[in-house]
Amino acid sequence: MRLRVEFTTEPFDLDEAPAHALVAREVLETADLDAVEVGPFGNTAEGRSDAVLSTVDSVLRRALEAGATRVSLQVNVINTGGEGGR
């Protein structure tokens, strides 16, 4: 199964990226994912379900430890048109 995750960490700082946003970016960039997009107001990543779920766990733990007060998260199954969505 393939998954797509989209998330944002808060609070926002328009002048400088806060520590929790930098940590989330680092987690995404070092994860074993197929596609990663990092933006100023949100991040998106795609990959195998085990890799995405492991990355989500790491993002949540590390961003909260780095000062995030809120993490908004959405996970979608990507329909690949193959056997059982695999």
Phi and psi restraints in degrees (value plus and minus 20) as a CYANA .aco file:
   2 ARG   PHI    -131.0   -91.0
   2 ARG   PSI     124.8   164.8
   3 LEU   PHI    -148.9  -108.9
   3 LEU   PSI     133.9   173.9
   4 ARG   PHI    -142.1  -102.1
   4 ARG   PSI     110.9   150.9
   5 VAL   PHI    -137.4   -97.4
   5 VAL   PSI     119.0   159.0
   6 GLU   PHI    -147.6  -107.6
   6 GLU   PSI     114.6   154.6
   7 PHE   PHI    -173.8  -133.8
   7 PHE   PSI     138.3   178.3
   8 THR   PHI    -152.7  -112.7
   8 THR   PSI     130.5   170.5
   9 THR   PHI    -136.1   -96.1
   9 THR   PSI     127.0   167.0
  10 GLU   PHI    -151.7  -111.7
  10 GLU   PSI     138.2   178.2
  11 PRO   PHI    -102.4   -62.4
  11 PRO   PSI     133.6   173.6
  12 PHE   PHI     -97.3   -57.3
  12 PHE   PSI     131.0   171.0
  13 ASP   PHI    -159.1  -119.1
  13 ASP   PSI      90.7   130.7
  14 LEU   PHI     -95.5   -55.5
  14 LEU   PSI     -37.8     2.2
  15 ASP   PHI    -107.3   -67.3
  15 ASP   PSI     -54.9   -14.9
  16 GLU   PHI    -171.5  -131.5
  16 GLU   PSI     118.5   158.5
  17 ALA   PHI     -85.1   -45.1
  17 ALA   PSI     105.2   145.2
  18 PRO   PHI     -91.8   -51.8
  18 PRO   PSI     142.4   182.4
  19 ALA   PHI     -75.7   -35.7
  19 ALA   PSI     -60.5   -20.5
  20 HIS   PHI     -85.8   -45.8
  20 HIS   PSI     -52.5   -12.5
  21 ALA   PHI     -91.7   -51.7
  21 ALA   PSI     -58.8   -18.8
  22 LEU   PHI     -85.9   -45.9
  22 LEU   PSI     -59.8   -19.8
  23 VAL   PHI     -84.5   -44.5
  23 VAL   PSI     -64.5   -24.5
  24 ALA   PHI     -80.5   -40.5
  24 ALA   PSI     -62.1   -22.1
  25 ARG   PHI     -81.5   -41.5
  25 ARG   PSI     -64.3   -24.3
  26 GLU   PHI     -80.3   -40.3
  26 GLU   PSI     -64.0   -24.0
  27 VAL   PHI     -79.8   -39.8
  27 VAL   PSI     -67.1   -27.1
  28 LEU   PHI     -82.0   -42.0
  28 LEU   PSI     -64.0   -24.0
  29 GLU   PHI     -90.6   -50.6
  29 GLU   PSI     -40.9    -0.9
  30 THR   PHI    -122.9   -82.9
  30 THR   PSI     -23.5    16.5
  31 ALA   PHI     -98.7   -58.7
  31 ALA   PSI     138.7   178.7
  32 ASP   PHI    -107.3   -67.3
  32 ASP   PSI      49.2    89.2
  33 LEU   PHI    -134.4   -94.4
  33 LEU   PSI     139.3   179.3
  34 ASP   PHI    -105.2   -65.2
  34 ASP   PSI     -52.2   -12.2
  35 ALA   PHI    -167.2  -127.2
  35 ALA   PSI     116.2   156.2
  36 VAL   PHI    -158.1  -118.1
  36 VAL   PSI     111.7   151.7
  37 GLU   PHI    -147.4  -107.4
  37 GLU   PSI     101.2   141.2
  38 VAL   PHI    -130.5   -90.5
  38 VAL   PSI     105.4   145.4
  39 GLY   PHI    -148.1  -108.1
  39 GLY   PSI     152.4   192.4
  40 PRO   PHI     -89.2   -49.2
  40 PRO   PSI     -44.2    -4.2
  41 PHE   PHI    -142.1  -102.1
  41 PHE   PSI     -16.0    24.0
  42 GLY   PHI    -199.4  -159.4
  42 GLY   PSI     143.2   183.2
  43 ASN   PHI    -153.4  -113.4
  43 ASN   PSI     128.3   168.3
  44 THR   PHI    -154.9  -114.9
  44 THR   PSI     121.7   161.7
  45 ALA   PHI    -166.5  -126.5
  45 ALA   PSI     131.3   171.3
  46 GLU   PHI    -154.1  -114.1
  46 GLU   PSI     131.0   171.0
  47 GLY   PHI     150.5   190.5
  47 GLY   PSI    -190.5  -150.5
  48 ARG   PHI     -81.9   -41.9
  48 ARG   PSI     128.9   168.9
  49 SER   PHI     -77.2   -37.2
  49 SER   PSI     -62.9   -22.9
  50 ASP   PHI     -83.5   -43.5
  50 ASP   PSI     -59.0   -19.0
  51 ALA   PHI     -88.9   -48.9
  51 ALA   PSI     -62.8   -22.8
  52 VAL   PHI     -85.8   -45.8
  52 VAL   PSI     -65.3   -25.3
  53 LEU   PHI     -85.8   -45.8
  53 LEU   PSI     -58.1   -18.1
  54 SER   PHI     -84.4   -44.4
  54 SER   PSI     -60.4   -20.4
  55 THR   PHI     -86.1   -46.1
  55 THR   PSI     -62.1   -22.1
  56 VAL   PHI     -79.5   -39.5
  56 VAL   PSI     -64.6   -24.6
  57 ASP   PHI     -77.8   -37.8
  57 ASP   PSI     -66.7   -26.7
  58 SER   PHI     -86.1   -46.1
  58 SER   PSI     -62.8   -22.8
  59 VAL   PHI     -79.9   -39.9
  59 VAL   PSI     -67.6   -27.6
  60 LEU   PHI     -80.7   -40.7
  60 LEU   PSI     -69.8   -29.8
  61 ARG   PHI     -82.6   -42.6
  61 ARG   PSI     -69.2   -29.2
  62 ARG   PHI     -93.1   -53.1
  62 ARG   PSI     -58.1   -18.1
  63 ALA   PHI     -86.7   -46.7
  63 ALA   PSI     -61.6   -21.6
  64 LEU   PHI     -85.0   -45.0
  64 LEU   PSI     -60.7   -20.7
  65 GLU   PHI     -83.2   -43.2
  65 GLU   PSI     -49.0    -9.0
  66 ALA   PHI    -110.5   -70.5
  66 ALA   PSI     -13.1    26.9
  67 GLY   PHI      90.9   130.9
  67 GLY   PSI     -18.2    21.8
  68 ALA   PHI     -83.4   -43.4
  68 ALA   PSI     117.8   157.8
  69 THR   PHI    -124.4   -84.4
  69 THR   PSI     -29.1    10.9
  70 ARG   PHI    -178.8  -138.8
  70 ARG   PSI     118.4   158.4
  71 VAL   PHI    -149.1  -109.1
  71 VAL   PSI      98.5   138.5
  72 SER   PHI    -117.9   -77.9
  72 SER   PSI     110.8   150.8
  73 LEU   PHI    -158.2  -118.2
  73 LEU   PSI     119.3   159.3
  74 GLN   PHI    -157.1  -117.1
  74 GLN   PSI     113.2   153.2
  75 VAL   PHI    -143.2  -103.2
  75 VAL   PSI     110.4   150.4
  76 ASN   PHI    -144.9  -104.9
  76 ASN   PSI     122.5   162.5
  77 VAL   PHI     -99.7   -59.7
  77 VAL   PSI     111.8   151.8
  78 ILE   PHI    -113.8   -73.8
  78 ILE   PSI     102.5   142.5
  79 ASN   PHI    -102.5   -62.5
  79 ASN   PSI      90.8   130.8
  80 THR   PHI    -113.1   -73.1
  80 THR   PSI     -22.5    17.5
  81 GLY   PHI      56.7    96.7
  81 GLY   PSI     -17.4    22.6
  82 GLY   PHI    -115.1   -75.1
  82 GLY   PSI    -185.8  -145.8
  83 GLU   PHI     -81.2   -41.2
  83 GLU   PSI      93.2   133.2
  84 GLY   PHI      39.9    79.9
  84 GLY   PSI       3.6    43.6
  85 GLY   PHI      58.0    98.0
  85 GLY   PSI      -6.7    33.3
